Amino acid sequence: MANERLREALLKAAITPEALAERIQVSAKTVERWVNLDRLPYARHRHEISVLLEEREAYLWPNALSTERSAKVAQSEVTQVYPRRSSVTIDVWRRLFDQASRKIGILVYAGLFLPELEPRLIAILKSKAESGTRVEILLGDPESEVVAQRGAEEGIGGAMASKVHNVLAYYSQLRTVPGVFARFHSTPLYNSIYRFDDEMLVNVHAYGFPAAHCPVFHLRRLSAGELFDTYADSFDRVWSSGTPIWESPVAG
């Protein structure tokens, strides 16, 4: 059986098996066996290939790691655990925003704390988008049942929808900026997700508690890991089901 994921990744990267063999200093026959017979490369080669093709090891070779090894890699993806969101310092937020160069993603119901915590947020996002960083903002639809339910769970009623309208007043300043995209979503939000290239803050939600009082996991993507990509995939699923808040200057 062939490794179709590896074959597709090579085609996508416009790299021939012969070129790959030369790059990582193995024989062309060896690469052919990896592709056509789904032979498993050594760990060092898997890492080199995943970096070269910009694909995760876990995606290219899903059965390469044992359950125990996968668990250890997942633990390594967690760089910090904060007991509550308010424990994440402004310096951490600023570093993540400042260092992101490819993608910034914000998935919340309202997340009003963010522009209140960082008054320069809108200017930062504008500057990032203008330099080529894709910015994706997902807010809860203020007319949706899930936003009303979340407000009821936190004991603030319709104030949750009001928070969405309030934060939208900030983000609407970006509606004419190419590279900034905003959508409403109506999904049950089990976590708020803040993505910065290959780092991520995941604010877990607990019934009856405001998000500010719930833990945050700081994740860093590893090529052999799956934890980061689980939340990245979740973000993308919500994004694909969202409704544009405004018509973006550049299609997204």
Phi, psi and chi 1 to 4 in degrees:
 res  aa     phi    psi   chi1   chi2   chi3   chi4
   1 MET       -  135.0 -179.1 -179.8  -64.6      -
   2 ALA   -81.6  156.9      -      -      -      -
   3 ASN   -92.2   91.1 -173.7  -27.8      -      -
   4 GLU   -69.0  -28.8  -63.4  -61.8  -17.9      -
   5 ARG   -66.5  -43.0  -67.0 -176.4  177.3 -176.6
   6 LEU   -66.9  -41.4  178.8   55.9      -      -
   7 ARG   -60.8  -45.7 -170.9 -164.0  -53.9  -82.0
   8 GLU   -65.0  -39.5  180.0   66.0   23.0      -
   9 ALA   -64.1  -38.4      -      -      -      -
  10 LEU   -65.3  -43.8  -73.8  167.1      -      -
  11 LEU   -63.1  -42.8  -70.8  172.1      -      -
  12 LYS   -62.1  -37.8 -177.7  179.2  176.4 -178.8
  13 ALA   -86.0   -1.4      -      -      -      -
  14 ALA    56.7   43.1      -      -      -      -
  15 ILE  -118.4  124.0  -63.6  176.2      -      -
  16 THR   -79.2  157.7   65.5      -      -      -
  17 PRO   -55.4  -36.7  -28.4   36.7      -      -
  18 GLU   -65.1  -41.8  -67.6   76.5   14.9      -
  19 ALA   -66.7  -38.7      -      -      -      -
  20 LEU   -63.3  -43.5  177.7   63.2      -      -
  21 ALA   -58.0  -42.2      -      -      -      -
  22 GLU   -67.0  -39.8 -175.5  176.0  -10.1      -
  23 ARG   -65.0  -38.5  -69.0  -74.5  -67.3  -86.9
  24 ILE  -106.3    8.0   61.8  175.4      -      -
  25 GLN    61.2   54.2  -62.4 -176.4  -24.4      -
  26 VAL  -130.5  173.4  -62.1      -      -      -
  27 SER   -78.1  153.8   70.8      -      -      -
  28 ALA   -62.1  -33.8      -      -      -      -
  29 LYS   -61.9  -38.0  -71.8  -70.5 -174.0 -177.3
  30 THR   -62.8  -45.8  -64.5      -      -      -
  31 VAL   -63.5  -40.4  175.0      -      -      -
  32 GLU   -59.4  -39.8  -71.7  178.8    7.9      -
  33 ARG   -66.6  -37.6  -74.1 -167.7  -72.4  -90.9
  34 TRP   -61.2  -40.1  -67.3  -17.4      -      -
  35 VAL   -82.6  -51.2  175.1      -      -      -
  36 ASN   -84.4  -26.3  -62.5  -35.2      -      -
  37 LEU  -114.7    1.6  -58.6  177.6      -      -
  38 ASP    57.2   36.4 -162.8   17.4      -      -
  39 ARG   -70.8  148.4  -63.5  -73.6  176.5   81.8
  40 LEU   -91.8  120.1 -175.0   65.2      -      -
  41 PRO   -68.4  161.7  -16.5   30.2      -      -
  42 TYR   -62.0  158.5  -70.1  124.1      -      -
  43 ALA   -56.8  -41.7      -      -      -      -
  44 ARG   -64.5  -35.5   68.5  177.9 -175.6  -83.5
  45 HIS   -73.1  -37.3  -69.1  144.3      -      -
  46 ARG   -59.6  -41.9  -66.2 -160.7  -56.7  -90.4
  47 HIS   -66.0  -45.8  177.5   70.6      -      -
  48 GLU   -59.7  -43.6  -72.1 -178.9  -87.6      -
  49 ILE   -66.6  -42.4  -65.5  167.9      -      -
  50 SER   -64.0  -37.4   66.9      -      -      -
  51 VAL   -67.8  -44.6  171.5      -      -      -
  52 LEU   -64.5  -40.7 -177.2   61.8      -      -
  53 LEU   -91.6   -5.9  -59.5 -177.6      -      -
  54 GLU    57.8   45.1  -62.3 -176.6   -8.3      -
  55 GLU  -131.1  153.5  -70.6  -75.8    2.5      -
  56 ARG   -73.9  144.4  -65.6 -177.6  -61.1  115.1
  57 GLU   -57.6  -42.7  -72.0 -176.9   51.9      -
  58 ALA   -62.9  -25.9      -      -      -      -
  59 TYR   -81.0  -45.5  171.1   76.6      -      -
  60 LEU   -70.1  -35.4  -65.1  173.2      -      -
  61 TRP  -135.0   76.3  -58.5  -78.7      -      -
  62 PRO   -62.2  -20.9   20.9  -32.3      -      -
  63 ASN  -103.9   13.0  -60.8  -42.1      -      -
  64 ALA   -72.0  -34.2      -      -      -      -
  65 LEU  -103.4  141.2  -61.4 -178.0      -      -
  66 SER   -69.9  165.5   65.5      -      -      -
  67 THR   -59.0  -41.4  -59.2      -      -      -
  68 GLU   -65.0  -42.8 -179.0 -179.4   -0.8      -
  69 ARG   -67.0  -40.2  176.7   59.4  179.8  160.7
  70 SER   -60.7  -39.2  -65.4      -      -      -
  71 ALA   -65.1  -38.6      -      -      -      -
  72 LYS   -68.4  -38.7  -70.4 -177.8  177.9  179.2
  73 VAL   -64.4  -41.4  172.1      -      -      -
  74 ALA   -60.7  -40.0      -      -      -      -
  75 GLN   -62.8  -35.6  -68.5  172.2   12.5      -
  76 SER   -71.1  -24.0  -63.2      -      -      -
  77 GLU   -71.5  -21.7  -73.3 -171.6  -79.5      -
  78 VAL   -87.6  106.8 -178.9      -      -      -
  79 THR   -90.9  -22.1   64.2      -      -      -
  80 GLN  -161.1  144.0 -179.0   72.4   39.0      -
  81 VAL  -121.7  123.3  177.3      -      -      -
  82 TYR  -103.4  133.8  -62.1   93.3      -      -
  83 PRO   -64.6  -25.5   23.9  -33.6      -      -
  84 ARG  -154.4  158.4   52.7  176.4   56.3 -165.2
  85 ARG   -60.1  -34.7 -168.9 -172.1   67.8 -156.9
  86 SER   -66.1  -10.9   53.9      -      -      -
  87 SER   -80.1  -15.6  -58.1      -      -      -
  88 VAL   -76.0  116.7 -175.9      -      -      -
  89 THR   -75.0  159.3   66.6      -      -      -
  90 ILE   -61.0  -32.2 -177.4   61.3      -      -
  91 ASP   -63.7  -36.8  -71.3  -20.0      -      -
  92 VAL   -66.1  -48.0  171.3      -      -      -
  93 TRP   -58.5  -45.6  -73.0  105.6      -      -
  94 ARG   -65.0  -40.2  -75.4  175.8  174.6  166.9
  95 ARG   -62.0  -43.8 -179.5 -173.6   69.0   77.9
  96 LEU   -64.3  -44.7  -68.6  170.4      -      -
  97 PHE   -65.3  -43.4  -84.5  108.0      -      -
  98 ASP   -66.3  -36.5  -72.1  -15.1      -      -
  99 GLN   -86.4  -17.5  -68.2 -175.5   -1.4      -
 100 ALA   -64.9  136.1      -      -      -      -
 101 SER  -132.0  -15.7   61.1      -      -      -
 102 ARG  -111.5  -46.0  -59.4 -170.7  -50.0  -82.8
 103 LYS  -151.8  134.5 -177.4  172.9 -178.6  177.0
 104 ILE  -122.6  127.2  -67.9  174.1      -      -
 105 GLY  -127.8  135.0      -      -      -      -
 106 ILE  -127.6  116.1  -61.8  171.7      -      -
 107 LEU  -120.4  111.7  168.8   58.4      -      -
 108 VAL  -147.4  176.0  -68.7      -      -      -
 109 TYR   -85.5  -50.1  -84.0  142.4      -      -
 110 ALA  -131.6  -53.8      -      -      -      -
 111 GLY    62.2   35.6      -      -      -      -
 112 LEU   -62.7  -24.0 -175.3   57.7      -      -
 113 PHE   -60.3  -30.0   80.2   95.4      -      -
 114 LEU   -66.0  -52.5 -158.3   50.0      -      -
 115 PRO   -68.3  -22.6   21.1  -32.1      -      -
 116 GLU   -75.5  -35.4  -66.7  177.3  -20.6      -
 117 LEU   -72.9  -40.7  178.6   68.1      -      -
 118 GLU  -120.6   94.2  174.0   49.4  -88.3      -
 119 PRO   -59.2  -21.4  -23.0   34.5      -      -
 120 ARG   -88.7    7.9  -60.2 -177.9  -57.0  117.4
 121 LEU   -54.6  -49.0  177.8   65.7      -      -
 122 ILE   -64.0  -41.7  -58.3  -54.6      -      -
 123 ALA   -64.5  -38.1      -      -      -      -
 124 ILE   -64.5  -47.7  -69.1  171.3      -      -
 125 LEU   -64.1  -39.0  -66.0  177.9      -      -
 126 LYS   -62.3  -46.6 -179.1  176.2 -176.0  -66.9
 127 SER   -63.2  -41.6  175.2      -      -      -
 128 LYS   -62.7  -46.8  -74.5  -67.1  177.8  179.7
 129 ALA   -62.0  -40.2      -      -      -      -
 130 GLU   -67.9  -21.8  -69.8  174.6  -18.0      -
 131 SER   -94.9    4.2   64.8      -      -      -
 132 GLY   109.5   -0.5      -      -      -      -
 133 THR   -80.4  129.6  -56.0      -      -      -
 134 ARG   -80.6  127.9 -179.4 -179.8  173.7   92.0
 135 VAL  -113.9  121.6  177.3      -      -      -
 136 GLU  -119.5  123.8  -63.0  179.2  -15.6      -
 137 ILE  -119.9  122.6  -58.2  166.8      -      -
 138 LEU  -116.5  117.4  -83.8  161.4      -      -
 139 LEU  -115.7  149.8  -56.6  176.6      -      -
 140 GLY   -66.3  137.5      -      -      -      -
 141 ASP   -65.9  116.6 -174.2  -20.9      -      -
 142 PRO   -62.9  -17.4   22.5  -32.6      -      -
 143 GLU   -93.7   -0.4  -54.4  -59.6  -37.6      -
 144 SER   -84.8  158.4   67.1      -      -      -
 145 GLU   -66.9  -35.4 -178.1  178.7  -18.2      -
 146 VAL   -67.2  -35.0  -67.0      -      -      -
 147 VAL   -69.3  -41.1  167.5      -      -      -
 148 ALA   -63.1  -40.5      -      -      -      -
 149 GLN   -65.0  -41.5  180.0   66.2   29.9      -
 150 ARG   -63.7  -40.5 -177.3   62.4 -178.5  177.8
 151 GLY   -62.0  -39.5      -      -      -      -
 152 ALA   -66.6  -40.9      -      -      -      -
 153 GLU   -63.2  -36.0  -68.8  172.4    1.3      -
 154 GLU   -86.1   -4.0  -67.9 -169.9    9.6      -
 155 GLY    75.8   23.1      -      -      -      -
 156 ILE  -116.9    2.6   60.0  174.9      -      -
 157 GLY    55.0 -130.7      -      -      -      -
 158 GLY   -70.7   -3.8      -      -      -      -
 159 ALA   -64.5  -25.6      -      -      -      -
 160 MET   -64.8  -44.9  179.6   60.0   70.9      -
 161 ALA   -63.1  -37.1      -      -      -      -
 162 SER   -63.8  -36.8  -63.6      -      -      -
 163 LYS   -63.1  -38.4  -74.9 -174.8  176.0 -178.3
 164 VAL   -62.2  -45.2  177.5      -      -      -
 165 HIS   -62.9  -37.6  -73.1  -63.7      -      -
 166 ASN   -66.5  -44.1  -70.8  -18.4      -      -
 167 VAL   -71.7  -28.8   78.3      -      -      -
 168 LEU   -64.6  -27.8 -169.9   55.3      -      -
 169 ALA   -63.0  -31.0      -      -      -      -
 170 TYR   -73.9  -54.6  -72.9  100.2      -      -
 171 TYR   -67.6  -24.2  -69.6  129.7      -      -
 172 SER   -63.2  -18.2  -69.5      -      -      -
 173 GLN   -67.0  -12.9  -60.7  174.8   59.1      -
 174 LEU  -102.0    4.7  -60.6  168.1      -      -
 175 ARG   -65.7  -21.8   65.9 -172.1  -51.6  149.6
 176 THR  -100.3    7.0   60.4      -      -      -
 177 VAL   -92.1  114.9  179.1      -      -      -
 178 PRO   -58.7  137.3  -23.6   35.1      -      -
 179 GLY    97.1   -7.1      -      -      -      -
 180 VAL  -108.5  125.2  177.5      -      -      -
 181 PHE  -127.4  137.7  -52.2   89.0      -      -
 182 ALA  -133.9  136.6      -      -      -      -
 183 ARG  -137.4  150.0  -66.1 -176.7  179.7 -178.8
 184 PHE   -87.4  144.7  -79.2  140.1      -      -
 185 HIS  -129.2  157.5   70.3   90.1      -      -
 186 SER  -128.7   40.0  -59.6      -      -      -
 187 THR  -101.9  148.6   58.9      -      -      -
 188 PRO   -61.3  125.6  -19.6   32.3      -      -
 189 LEU  -101.6  103.5 -160.1   57.2      -      -
 190 TYR   -81.2  -23.3  -53.3  111.2      -      -
 191 ASN  -147.1  146.3  -49.9  -86.2      -      -
 192 SER   -91.0  137.4  -64.3      -      -      -
 193 ILE  -124.5  131.9  -62.1  174.5      -      -
 194 TYR  -126.2  110.4  -51.2   87.5      -      -
 195 ARG  -109.3  138.5 -180.0  178.8  177.3  178.3
 196 PHE  -136.3   92.0  -48.6   88.0      -      -
 197 ASP    54.1 -113.1  -68.5  -15.1      -      -
 198 ASP  -103.3   20.6  -68.4  -27.6      -      -
 199 GLU  -122.8  157.3  -69.1 -169.8   65.9      -
 200 MET  -157.2  142.2 -178.4 -175.8  -68.1      -
 201 LEU  -109.7  123.1  -64.7  176.5      -      -
 202 VAL  -113.1  111.6  177.7      -      -      -
 203 ASN   -94.8  101.5 -174.8 -174.3      -      -
 204 VAL   -69.9  152.8  -58.8      -      -      -
 205 HIS  -109.3  144.3  -67.2  179.0      -      -
 206 ALA  -129.3  135.2      -      -      -      -
 207 TYR   -56.1  129.2 -177.6   82.5      -      -
 208 GLY    86.9   -2.2      -      -      -      -
 209 PHE  -118.3  139.2  -71.4   85.3      -      -
 210 PRO   -67.1  152.2   22.4  -31.3      -      -
 211 ALA   -57.7  -31.6      -      -      -      -
 212 ALA   -62.7  -22.0      -      -      -      -
 213 HIS   -99.2    6.9  -64.7  173.1      -      -
 214 CYS  -107.8  158.0  -65.9      -      -      -
 215 PRO   -65.4  157.1  -20.2   32.3      -      -
 216 VAL  -128.6  131.1  171.5      -      -      -
 217 PHE  -104.0  127.1  -61.1  100.0      -      -
 218 HIS   -96.2  114.5 -172.6  165.0      -      -
 219 LEU  -109.7  147.1  -51.9 -180.0      -      -
 220 ARG  -129.8  127.0 -173.7 -173.7  -63.4  -89.5
 221 ARG   -66.5  134.4  178.7 -174.5 -121.6  156.1
 222 LEU  -118.7  143.6  -64.0  177.3      -      -
 223 SER   -62.0  -30.8   65.1      -      -      -
 224 ALA   -92.5    1.1      -      -      -      -
 225 GLY   -94.2  166.4      -      -      -      -
 226 GLU  -126.0  -17.6  -61.3 -178.5   17.1      -
 227 LEU   -64.2  -50.9 -171.9   57.6      -      -
 228 PHE   -56.1  -46.4  179.3   99.9      -      -
 229 ASP   -70.8  -23.1  -74.4  -72.5      -      -
 230 THR   -60.7  -46.7  -65.8      -      -      -
 231 TYR   -75.0  -32.9  -71.4  102.6      -      -
 232 ALA   -63.6  -41.1      -      -      -      -
 233 ASP   -65.7  -38.7  -71.4  -12.2      -      -
 234 SER   -61.6  -44.3  178.6      -      -      -
 235 PHE   -57.4  -47.1 -175.4  103.5      -      -
 236 ASP   -64.9  -34.4  -69.0  -18.7      -      -
 237 ARG   -65.6  -42.2  -72.1  170.5 -174.7  -96.8
 238 VAL   -65.5  -41.6  177.9      -      -      -
 239 TRP   -59.3  -43.8 -179.5 -100.0      -      -
 240 SER   -66.6  -23.3   66.3      -      -      -
 241 SER   -96.2   -2.4   68.1      -      -      -
 242 GLY   -78.1  167.4      -      -      -      -
 243 THR  -115.8  126.4  -56.8      -      -      -
 244 PRO   -55.8  134.1  -26.2   35.6      -      -
 245 ILE   -79.5  -36.2  -61.8  175.9      -      -
 246 TRP  -143.2  162.3   60.2   71.0      -      -
 247 GLU   -80.3  116.1 -174.8  175.4  -12.8      -
 248 SER   -75.0  146.9  -58.4      -      -      -
 249 PRO   -59.0  -30.5  -22.7   33.5      -      -
 250 VAL  -123.7  131.9  177.7      -      -      -
 251 ALA   -61.4  139.7      -      -      -      -
 252 GLY  -123.9      -      -      -      -      -
